[in-house]
Amino acid sequence: METLKRLLSYLKYAKWKFALGVLFLIFSVGLSVYAPLMAKDLIDYAANQVTNKQVIEQARVVNFFVRYVLILVSSAVLSYTADILMAFVANQLSKKVRDQAHQHMQTLPVSYFDDKPAGKIAARIVNDTEVLRQSFYQNFCNRMLINLMTVIGIYVALLYVSLKIGLFFLLFIPIFIVWQIIYMRKITPVNTKWRESVSELNSKTAEIIQGVTIVQAYGQEEMLSKEFEETNEDWYQSRIQSQKIDSRLSWSLADLLKNIGILLVVTYLGTQYLEGVLGISVGKLYVLINYVSRLFDPITQIVRLMTMLQQSLVSGSRVFALIDHPSEKDQTNVFEMGEGRVSFKDVNFAYQGDQKVLKNINFEVEPGQTIGLVGHTGSGKSSIINLIFRFYDPQEGQILIDGQDIQHYSRESVRADMGIVLQEPYLFSGTIASNVSMNDPKISKEKILQSIEQVGAKDMIAKLEKGIDEEVVEKGQSLSSGERQLISFARTLASDPKILILDEATSHIDTETENVIQEAMKVLQKGRTTFIIAHRLSTIQHADQIILMDNGEIKEQGNHDQLMALNGQYAEMYRMQAKVS
């Protein structure tokens, strides 16, 4: 019920269109219910004239017929206009919900995405909001209003034409209420399972597409196809269950009640014969049969609309679960970076519970220094970078930049003068230029070209037909890993950060390309504090400081010569890599 109230509350964003649509629906339904009463007058007039052996006035019949047609046409036009308005409302409101979900997603902490497949999150923002548009705002709200108004209008008309028959059919209302309660209880778990299976299908499809190379390389097509088929079978069974419930509760019972109702009315009217003459007019008989037969169709539609409502409530609850997830708490203070001095003081950090991945971390980096972070996988190198960027905050200790505790400032302002190149370069659909500038209007075309040249990608761009305007397909799959990394590197340089972070940025680049980057870095690191995470120790050999991490702790610290002289873990790692080389 809470989800339904919340979905209805969005109508305030299109209240005038919705109100006008409802008004048109009221007039449309009112005219459609009134039309049989006009037909009754025409039928009674013709019957009386024939019974009394009087001439039927052609002009009067034409006048009746013209007015009858005008009413039907007016009702159709009003209904059509209302449908258009409701469609506008549905599109506007679903866009509103989708925008809110997308915008809120970007305010969520990085930890929110740690255990959630991208496909499931995308399904909530795209698929579930589409269900809300089509099933709730466009069909349920519109059709429910039409059918409710029709049922109310017909009941009023029945009471007007025949008070006894009208009161008799009011006895059907409890049956309809019980009918809907049973239907809702039956269909709710089925629709919940259905939406979950759709989400799972999205997730599995996205996962297979993203990892298609690995799937084919390891011959996992059959296994993944089997997993997909199992999930698809769950979806199929949920749809079959839904159809069975619909067929039992939406059609059969409605037809039964409709036929019983008509039979009872005709039987009752049959008792109105007095001395071989029917006690009511032919027109009244027509109106009663018309209303009784029309009464059950909108009731049937109301029950069938419960399917759409349930689907909408499931989708709505999933979207609102995303929207309601607490945003990342942030400060309003704006951080202004100075020279780029970085200090870690007694920092302890855990991603979950008390399982610390960083323990009592202390170090200081002077402005313009290059720091190498080394260590085995899981030692805590990337966690240090995550904390500098405030993707996460430590549970204990302080991280200072230019003497300022970054937790006291907004994340956006802290990151404003930072740049990062990740191990796996990520390119967005667009052009090479848009990927370098990230659509920042402050980064000119000249700046883009300069950054590309500085990272040694000039020759690569020259080979492309459109140069920096060459289109980039999803994730830059048409480019080699080295080319993608160079573009990612140029992106960071174009933003001219004061703190530069390279998270194993050269791990997917050949030796020749790495040499080009290393030469560019010698110039670019001047006046810029640089953190380099590297497995290949040759890339940090000339760093001002090297910090060796092990199991979340700093085990060794110093420059290359000092650590080699120490003859500890770093020296052993360096000798092993040199031997392999």
Stockholm file with secondary structure:
# STOCKHOLM 1.0

chainA/1-581         METLKRLLSYLKYAKWKFALGVLFLIFSVGLSVYAPLMAKDLIDYAANQVTNKQVIEQARVVNFFVRYVLILVSSAVLSYTADILMAFVANQLSKKVRDQAHQHMQTLPVSYFDDKPAGKIAARIVNDTEVLRQSFYQNFCNRMLINLMTVIGIYVALLYVSLKIGLFFLLFIPIFIVWQIIYMRKITPVNTKWRESVSELNSKTAEIIQGVTIVQAYGQEEMLSKEFEETNEDWYQSRIQSQKIDSRLSWSLADLLKNIGILLVVTYLGTQYLEGVLGISVGKLYVLINYVSRLFDPITQIVRLMTMLQQSLVSGSRVFALIDHPSEKDQTNVFEMGEGRVSFKDVNFAYQGDQKVLKNINFEVEPGQTIGLVGHTGSGKSSIINLIFRFYDPQEGQILIDGQDIQHYSRESVRADMGIVLQEPYLFSGTIASNVSMNDPKISKEKILQSIEQVGAKDMIAKLEKGIDEEVVEKGQSLSSGERQLISFARTLASDPKILILDEATSHIDTETENVIQEAMKVLQKGRTTFIIAHRLSTIQHADQIILMDNGEIKEQGNHDQLMALNGQYAEMYRMQAKVS
#=GR chainA/1-581 SS CHHHHHHHHGGGGGHHHHHHHHHHHHHHHHHHHHHHHHHHHHHHHHHHHHHTTCCCCHHHHHHHHHHHHHHHHHHHHHHHHHHHHHHHHHHHHHHHHHHHHHHHHTTSCGGGGTTSCHHHHHIIIIIIHHHIIIIIIIIIHHHHHHHHHHHHHHHHHHHHHCHHHHHHHHTTHHHHHHHHHHHHHHHHHHHHHHHHHHHHHHHHHHHHHHTHHHHHHTTCHHHHHHHHHHHHHHHHHHHHHHHHHHIIIIIIHHHHHHHHHHHHHHHHHHTTEETTEESSCHHHHHHHHHHHHHHHHHHHHHHHHHHHHHHHHHHHHHHHHHHHSCCCCCCCCCCCCCSCCEEEEEEEEESSTTCEEEEEEEEEECTTCEEEEECSTTSSHHHHHHHHTTSSCCSEEEEEETTEEGGGSCHHHHHTTEEEECSSCCCCSEEHHHHHHTTCTTSCHHHHHHHHHHTTCHHHHHTSTTGGGCEECGGGTTSCHHHHHHHHHHHHHHTCCSEEEEESTTTTSCHHHHHHHHHHHHHHTTTSEEEEECSSGGGGTTCSEEEEEETTEEEEEECHHHHHHHTSHHHHHHHHHHHHC
#=GC SS_cons         CHHHHHHHHGGGGGHHHHHHHHHHHHHHHHHHHHHHHHHHHHHHHHHHHHHTTCCCCHHHHHHHHHHHHHHHHHHHHHHHHHHHHHHHHHHHHHHHHHHHHHHHHTTSCGGGGTTSCHHHHHIIIIIIHHHIIIIIIIIIHHHHHHHHHHHHHHHHHHHHHCHHHHHHHHTTHHHHHHHHHHHHHHHHHHHHHHHHHHHHHHHHHHHHHHTHHHHHHTTCHHHHHHHHHHHHHHHHHHHHHHHHHHIIIIIIHHHHHHHHHHHHHHHHHHTTEETTEESSCHHHHHHHHHHHHHHHHHHHHHHHHHHHHHHHHHHHHHHHHHHHSCCCCCCCCCCCCCSCCEEEEEEEEESSTTCEEEEEEEEEECTTCEEEEECSTTSSHHHHHHHHTTSSCCSEEEEEETTEEGGGSCHHHHHTTEEEECSSCCCCSEEHHHHHHTTCTTSCHHHHHHHHHHTTCHHHHHTSTTGGGCEECGGGTTSCHHHHHHHHHHHHHHTCCSEEEEESTTTTSCHHHHHHHHHHHHHHTTTSEEEEECSSGGGGTTCSEEEEEETTEEEEEECHHHHHHHTSHHHHHHHHHHHHC
//
